[in-house]
Amino acid sequence: MKKVFKNFIVVAFVAAVLQYAWEYWQCGIFYSMDANTQQSSLMLSATFGDVNMTVILYFLLSFVNKDFNWIIKRWESKEYIIMNLYALFLSFYFEVHALYTGRWGYSEAMPFFLNTNIGLIPVIQLIILFPVTFFISKIILIKFGNTSN
């Protein structure tokens, strides 16, 4: 049970750092909002949501692999397929919902996903950061001795 908790903490921490960095980079460029008040709260809220999505994905992949230590083993194509489908579904869902409810809007700099009004940058964010988060977490976990089941 200690390894599950250790994996969870490492994945959550790495996700928080990477997701916050991405949100900070993209927020001012690709979204239209009040730069002082709305941007800060939106970045923190989005980062918290992104970390939750990453942790849920870790547990989903643990369930699929029947192993909480799947992260330190050699990944198969199913892990990448699940990560990408999960990223596409969630990014589209949250972007559509946020745009529909007026939570945020895009600036003129935002490129769009093929024939939609969905921003390409948040879709790319999850497609890139899910596997990168797990890869960096894998390196940290291996380095600190989490190599057995």
Secondary structure, DSSP 8 states (H G I E B T S, - for coil): -HHHHHHHHHHHHHHHHHHHHHHHHHHHHHEES-TTTHHHHHHHHHHHHHHHHHHHHHHHHHHHHT-TTGGGS---HHHHHHHHHHHHHHHHHHHHHHHHHTS-EE-TT--BSTTSSSBHHHHHHHHHHHHHHHHHHHHHHHHTT----
